[in-house]
Amino acid sequence: MRNPERRRAARLAAGLVSIVLAAAVARPVVHVVRTALRERGFSKPTPVWGPTDVEDISRLSRTRVRTITTLPEDEAGAIEMLRRLLRDAKEQHLSVSIAGARHSMGGHTFTPDGVVVDMLPLRAMSLDDQRNLLHVQAGAKWRT
Ligand SMILES: Cc1cc2nc3c(=O)[nH]c(=O)nc-3n(C[C@H](O)[C@H](O)[C@H](O)COP(=O)(O)OP(=O)(O)OC[C@H]3O[C@@H](n4cnc5c(N)ncnc54)[C@H](O)[C@@H]3O)c2cc1C
């Protein structure tokens, strides 16, 4: 008589434990699956430059600057442009900030009323196979 009662109690306890475990696991699993489905193909690119507004990927740091200069792809032209830009900024007492991919998420790449230099067009790479060194320009990203 006592054995069937014990077995029933054990089955009940096992059932309750299973329900509690299933409830504990189900919630995060449902959350992860729902998020994965909702955000399929979700990608937010870095905001494009405004005429004098800059922003980084955080989208929390929109800042008005004096000018945004995108360097040309060719190195000689870029160096020439940088020289001119730095000379002018010094004469006008303006801060110069350098922007790469703008993924640093804290407004690091711009100063209010300053001059921003967009380095992204400079993305060439060259391999020195004698010294096993890869030179990568400042605008190079994994993707491009
Ligand atoms: C979703 C996400 C995930 C991330 N995960 C990681 C991670 O796993 N590990 C990690 O380390 N980081 C991570 N980061 C941070 C981010 O990858 C780095 O901050 C980023 O690589 C910096 O490079 P950038 O070209 O975006 O620099 P920017 O944000 O453009 O610039 C960063 C700083 O460097 C200066 N700078 C830029 N270019 C030059 C240059 N040519 N010469 C001198 N100074 C320059 C800028 O003035 C600025 O102060 C993540 C960021 C995001 C948005």
The ligand as an SDF file (V2000), in Angstrom:
LIG
                    3D

 53 58  0  0  0  0  0  0  0  0999 V2000
   29.0450   46.7820  -32.5550 C   0  0  0  0  0  0  0  0  0  0  0  0
   30.4720   47.0930  -32.1690 C   0  0  0  0  0  0  0  0  0  0  0  0
   31.2720   46.0900  -31.6790 C   0  0  0  0  0  0  0  0  0  0  0  0
   32.5990   46.3630  -31.3100 C   0  0  0  0  0  0  0  0  0  0  0  0
   33.3790   45.3570  -30.8700 N   0  0  0  0  0  0  0  0  0  0  0  0
   34.6560   45.5680  -30.5600 C   0  0  0  0  0  0  0  0  0  0  0  0
   35.5150   44.5120  -30.1590 C   0  0  0  0  0  0  0  0  0  0  0  0
   35.1030   43.3710  -30.0980 O   0  0  0  0  0  0  0  0  0  0  0  0
   36.7960   44.8020  -29.8530 N   0  0  0  0  0  0  0  0  0  0  0  0
   37.2780   46.0750  -29.9580 C   0  0  0  0  0  0  0  0  0  0  0  0
   38.4730   46.2860  -29.6890 O   0  0  0  0  0  0  0  0  0  0  0  0
   36.4940   47.0980  -30.3210 N   0  0  0  0  0  0  0  0  0  0  0  0
   35.2080   46.8680  -30.6400 C   0  0  0  0  0  0  0  0  0  0  0  0
   34.4120   47.8900  -31.0160 N   0  0  0  0  0  0  0  0  0  0  0  0
   34.9690   49.2370  -31.0480 C   0  0  0  0  0  0  0  0  0  0  0  0
   35.3950   49.5950  -32.4580 C   0  0  0  0  0  0  0  0  0  0  0  0
   35.6220   48.4580  -33.2270 O   0  0  0  0  0  0  0  0  0  0  0  0
   36.6700   50.3760  -32.3930 C   0  0  0  0  0  0  0  0  0  0  0  0
   36.4560   51.5060  -31.6320 O   0  0  0  0  0  0  0  0  0  0  0  0
   37.0010   50.7440  -33.8230 C   0  0  0  0  0  0  0  0  0  0  0  0
   37.6470   49.6420  -34.3910 O   0  0  0  0  0  0  0  0  0  0  0  0
   37.8650   51.9450  -33.9220 C   0  0  0  0  0  0  0  0  0  0  0  0
   38.1970   52.1170  -35.2890 O   0  0  0  0  0  0  0  0  0  0  0  0
   37.4680   53.2150  -36.1800 P   0  0  0  0  0  0  0  0  0  0  0  0
   38.1340   53.2120  -37.5190 O   0  0  0  0  0  0  0  0  0  0  0  0
   35.9750   53.0570  -36.1650 O   0  0  0  0  0  0  0  0  0  0  0  0
   37.8750   54.4960  -35.3980 O   0  0  0  0  0  0  0  0  0  0  0  0
   37.0680   55.8560  -35.2070 P   0  0  0  0  0  0  0  0  0  0  0  0
   35.8850   55.6410  -34.3320 O   0  0  0  0  0  0  0  0  0  0  0  0
   36.7960   56.4610  -36.5460 O   0  0  0  0  0  0  0  0  0  0  0  0
   38.2110   56.6240  -34.4390 O   0  0  0  0  0  0  0  0  0  0  0  0
   38.6200   56.2100  -33.1250 C   0  0  0  0  0  0  0  0  0  0  0  0
   39.6830   57.1560  -32.5960 C   0  0  0  0  0  0  0  0  0  0  0  0
   40.8890   57.0190  -33.3650 O   0  0  0  0  0  0  0  0  0  0  0  0
   41.2320   58.2470  -33.9740 C   0  0  0  0  0  0  0  0  0  0  0  0
   41.6950   57.9430  -35.3290 N   0  0  0  0  0  0  0  0  0  0  0  0
   40.9800   57.3830  -36.3420 C   0  0  0  0  0  0  0  0  0  0  0  0
   41.7340   57.2320  -37.4420 N   0  0  0  0  0  0  0  0  0  0  0  0
   42.9670   57.7010  -37.1260 C   0  0  0  0  0  0  0  0  0  0  0  0
   44.1790   57.8490  -37.8330 C   0  0  0  0  0  0  0  0  0  0  0  0
   44.2920   57.4740  -39.0950 N   0  0  0  0  0  0  0  0  0  0  0  0
   45.2330   58.3670  -37.1900 N   0  0  0  0  0  0  0  0  0  0  0  0
   45.1500   58.7630  -35.9000 C   0  0  0  0  0  0  0  0  0  0  0  0
   44.0210   58.6740  -35.1690 N   0  0  0  0  0  0  0  0  0  0  0  0
   42.9340   58.1600  -35.7630 C   0  0  0  0  0  0  0  0  0  0  0  0
   39.9710   59.0780  -33.9780 C   0  0  0  0  0  0  0  0  0  0  0  0
   40.2330   60.4710  -33.9870 O   0  0  0  0  0  0  0  0  0  0  0  0
   39.3150   58.6490  -32.6970 C   0  0  0  0  0  0  0  0  0  0  0  0
   39.8310   59.3240  -31.5880 O   0  0  0  0  0  0  0  0  0  0  0  0
   33.1120   47.6620  -31.4290 C   0  0  0  0  0  0  0  0  0  0  0  0
   32.2820   48.6840  -31.9340 C   0  0  0  0  0  0  0  0  0  0  0  0
   30.9820   48.4050  -32.3140 C   0  0  0  0  0  0  0  0  0  0  0  0
   30.1290   49.4970  -32.8750 C   0  0  0  0  0  0  0  0  0  0  0  0
  1  2  1  0
  2  3  1  0
  2 52  2  0
  3  4  2  0
  4  5  1  0
  4 50  1  0
  5  6  2  0
  6  7  1  0
  6 13  1  0
  7  8  2  0
  7  9  1  0
  9 10  1  0
 10 11  2  0
 10 12  1  0
 12 13  2  0
 13 14  1  0
 14 15  1  0
 14 50  1  0
 15 16  1  0
 16 17  1  0
 16 18  1  0
 18 19  1  0
 18 20  1  0
 20 21  1  0
 20 22  1  0
 22 23  1  0
 23 24  1  0
 24 25  2  0
 24 26  1  0
 24 27  1  0
 27 28  1  0
 28 29  2  0
 28 30  1  0
 28 31  1  0
 31 32  1  0
 32 33  1  0
 33 34  1  0
 33 48  1  0
 34 35  1  0
 35 36  1  0
 35 46  1  0
 36 37  1  0
 36 45  1  0
 37 38  2  0
 38 39  1  0
 39 40  1  0
 39 45  2  0
 40 41  1  0
 40 42  2  0
 42 43  1  0
 43 44  2  0
 44 45  1  0
 46 47  1  0
 46 48  1  0
 48 49  1  0
 50 51  2  0
 51 52  1  0
 52 53  1  0
M  END
$$$$
